[in-house]
């Protein structure tokens, strides 16, 4: 009350400046809590529960290490007949699990991310009928792609899971095997046609497997082939790339506060 009376008695220009200062102080306090106080508090609580992980580093957490290790791993080709692909596909995750254990945490900016590499524990978490476990959130960006089980929580997650469960019953999955087989045969036939006279060719497998995934989804869920649904999957791929580009803006201090 005293503060309000004091502000009213000030000249108009000074009053505006005072309000701006208060707004800036409020935002600064939010930034301090979001980028330093809250991460440090969460780190202490996680370690108190027995979890090990990377220390929080202001303000980006482990994002720079994630990008650096990925670029280094992807710049080196895998040896032929190498089945140990984890260090190549997800080097940061692999190193974190090796160093801190199968249940550990790392940092996506100021947000801790708990990794569960123990299959039994992961099964317990995923079979939780209520969905009461927090997931990564991107307030202004999450709706660029469809919101599904990977992003929703609580009662909404439980409802969606009940709706989807019948589609993945064992007998229904078995009926999809002919479609899976047909998609794989088409893929292998295309690869065989690409062989040179000496029986070899160089092939970028990543887009081929993306096409295979789209073909399988089209034939099993939409009763069409991949060529008819190509435009839909192209749009989804473009949305994903734009989403990943925009997520990098989270590194700008205060970005999440502006988008809330």
C-alpha positions in Angstrom: 0.0 0.0 0.0 2.8 2.4 0.9 4.6 1.5 -2.4 1.4 2.2 -4.4 0.9 5.6 -2.7 4.6 6.5 -3.3 4.3 5.7 -7.0 1.1 7.7 -7.4 2.8 10.8 -6.0 5.6 10.6 -8.5 5.7 12.6 -11.8 4.3 10.8 -14.8 7.7 10.2 -16.5 9.3 9.0 -13.3 6.3 6.8 -12.6 6.8 5.1 -16.0 10.5 4.6 -15.4 9.8 3.1 -12.0 7.2 0.7 -13.4 9.7 -0.3 -16.1 12.4 -0.9 -13.5 10.0 -3.1 -11.5 9.1 -5.1 -14.6 12.8 -5.6 -15.4 13.6 -6.6 -11.9 10.7 -9.1 -11.9 12.0 -10.6 -15.2 15.6 -10.6 -13.9 14.4 -12.5 -10.8 12.6 -15.1 -13.0 15.7 -15.5 -15.2 17.9 -16.0 -12.1 15.5 -18.6 -10.8 15.1 -20.4 -14.1 18.8 -20.4 -15.2 20.6 -20.8 -11.9 18.6 -21.2 -8.6 16.1 -23.9 -9.8 18.7 -26.0 -11.7 21.0 -26.0 -8.7 18.2 -27.0 -6.4 17.0 -29.8 -8.7 20.6 -31.1 -9.1 20.9 -31.3 -5.3 17.6 -33.1 -5.0 18.5 -35.6 -7.8 21.8 -36.4 -6.2 20.1 -36.8 -2.8 18.0 -39.5 -4.3 21.1 -41.4 -5.4 21.2 -40.4 -9.0 24.5 -39.5 -10.7 24.9 -37.2 -13.7 26.6 -34.3 -15.3 27.0 -31.1 -13.3 24.8 -28.2 -14.4 26.7 -25.6 -16.4 25.1 -22.1 -16.9 23.2 -21.5 -19.1 23.2 -24.2 -21.8 23.8 -27.3 -19.7 25.1 -30.1 -21.9 23.8 -28.9 -25.2 27.2 -27.9 -26.6 28.8 -31.2 -25.6 25.9 -33.1 -27.2 26.4 -31.3 -30.5 30.2 -31.6 -30.4 30.2 -35.3 -29.6 27.6 -35.9 -32.3 29.6 -34.0 -35.0 32.8 -35.9 -34.1 31.1 -39.3 -34.1 29.2 -38.7 -37.4 32.3 -37.4 -39.1 33.9 -40.9 -38.8 32.5 -43.8 -40.8 31.6 -47.0 -39.0 33.7 -50.0 -39.7 32.2 -52.7 -41.9 30.2 -55.3 -40.0 30.3 -53.2 -36.8 27.2 -53.8 -34.7 28.2 -51.6 -31.8 26.4 -48.5 -33.1 25.5 -46.8 -29.8 28.7 -44.7 -29.5 28.1 -43.6 -33.1 24.4 -42.9 -33.1 24.1 -41.3 -29.7 27.6 -40.6 -28.4 26.6 -38.2 -25.6 24.0 -40.5 -24.2 26.3 -43.5 -24.5 29.1 -41.7 -22.6 26.8 -40.4 -19.9 25.4 -43.9 -19.2 28.9 -45.4 -19.2 30.2 -42.8 -16.8 27.2 -42.3 -14.5 25.2 -45.5 -14.7 22.0 -46.8 -16.4 19.8 -44.3 -14.4 21.4 -40.9 -14.6 20.7 -37.3 -15.5 22.0 -34.7 -17.9 21.0 -31.1 -18.8 19.0 -29.8 -21.7 19.7 -26.1 -21.0 18.5 -25.5 -17.4 16.2 -28.5 -17.5 17.4 -31.8 -16.0 16.8 -34.9 -18.2 16.7 -38.3 -16.4 17.9 -41.2 -18.6 16.7 -44.7 -17.9 18.8 -47.4 -19.7 17.6 -50.2 -17.5 15.0 -52.1 -19.5 13.1 -53.4 -16.5 12.9 -49.9 -14.9 11.9 -48.3 -18.2 9.1 -50.9 -18.6 7.8 -50.0 -15.1 7.8 -46.3 -16.1 6.1 -46.8 -19.4 3.5 -49.1 -18.0 2.4 -46.6 -15.5 -1.3 -46.3 -16.2 -1.5 -42.8 -14.9 1.4 -41.2 -16.8 2.6 -39.2 -13.8 6.2 -38.4 -14.9 7.3 -35.1 -16.3 8.5 -34.8 -19.9 10.5 -32.2 -21.8 8.4 -29.1 -22.6 8.7 -26.5 -25.4 5.8 -24.1 -24.8 5.8 -22.2 -28.0 7.2 -25.0 -30.2 5.5 -28.2 -29.2 2.5 -27.7 -31.4 4.5 -27.5 -34.6 4.3 -31.3 -34.5 1.4 -33.3 -33.3 1.1 -33.6 -29.5 1.0 -37.3 -28.6 2.2 -39.8 -26.0 5.7 -38.4 -26.2 4.7 -35.0 -24.9 1.4 -35.2 -22.9 1.2 -36.2 -19.3 -1.2 -37.3 -16.6 -4.8 -38.1 -17.3 -4.5 -37.0 -20.9 -1.6 -39.4 -21.4 -3.6 -42.2 -19.8 -6.6 -41.6 -22.0 -4.5 -41.5 -25.2 -2.7 -44.7 -24.2 -6.0 -46.5 -23.6 -7.2 -45.4 -27.1 -4.0 -46.7 -28.8 -3.5 -49.9 -26.9 -6.0 -52.0 -28.9 -4.1 -51.2 -32.1 -0.9 -52.8 -30.8 -2.4 -56.0 -29.5 -0.2 -59.0 -30.5 -2.8 -60.5 -32.9 -3.3 -57.2 -34.7 0.5 -56.7 -35.0 0.8 -60.2 -36.4 -1.7 -59.3 -39.1 0.6 -56.5 -40.2 3.5 -58.8 -40.9 2.6 -59.2 -44.6 2.7 -55.4 -45.1 6.1 -55.2 -43.3 7.4 -58.0 -45.5 6.2 -56.3 -48.7 7.8 -53.0 -47.7 11.1 -54.7 -47.0 11.0 -56.6 -50.3 10.4 -53.3 -52.2 13.4 -51.7 -50.4 15.7 -54.6 -51.1 14.6 -54.7 -54.8 15.5 -51.0 -55.2 18.9 -51.6 -53.6 19.5 -54.6 -55.9 18.7 -52.4 -58.9 21.3 -49.9 -57.7 24.2 -52.4 -57.8 26.9 -51.8 -60.4 28.4 -54.5 -62.6 30.8 -55.5 -59.8 27.9 -56.1 -57.4 28.5 -53.1 -55.2 27.2 -49.6 -54.7 27.4 -46.7 -52.2 24.1 -45.9 -50.5 22.9 -43.4 -47.9 20.8 -45.7 -45.7 19.3 -42.9 -43.5 16.7 -41.6 -46.1 16.1 -45.1 -47.3 15.0 -46.2 -43.8 12.9 -43.0 -43.4 11.1 -44.0 -46.6 10.7 -47.5 -45.3 9.1 -46.2 -42.1 6.7 -44.0 -44.1 5.8 -46.9 -46.4 5.1 -49.2 -43.4 2.9 -46.6 -41.7 1.0 -45.8 -44.9 0.3 -49.5 -45.7 -0.7 -50.5 -42.2 -2.5 -47.4 -40.9 -3.8 -45.7 -44.1 -4.1 -48.7 -46.5 -2.0 -46.8 -49.2 1.5 -47.1 -50.5 4.2 -44.7 -49.6 4.1 -42.8 -53.0 0.6 -41.6 -52.3 1.5 -40.5 -48.8 4.9 -39.0 -49.8 3.7 -35.4 -49.5 2.5 -35.9 -45.9 5.8 -37.4 -44.8 7.7 -34.6 -46.6 5.8 -32.0 -44.7 6.3 -33.8 -41.4 10.1 -34.0 -42.1 10.2 -30.3 -42.9 8.3 -29.4 -39.7 10.8 -31.5 -37.7 13.8 -29.7 -39.2 12.2 -26.3 -38.5 11.4 -27.4 -34.9 15.0 -28.5 -34.3 16.3 -25.2 -35.7 14.0 -23.2 -33.5 14.8 -25.2 -30.4 18.3 -23.8 -30.5 16.8 -20.4 -29.6 16.2 -21.8 -26.1 19.9 -20.9 -25.5 19.0 -17.2 -25.6 18.4 -16.3 -21.9 14.8 -15.5 -21.3 13.5 -17.1 -24.5 11.2 -19.5 -22.6 9.8 -16.6 -20.5 8.9 -14.7 -23.7 7.2 -17.7 -25.3 5.1 -18.6 -22.2 
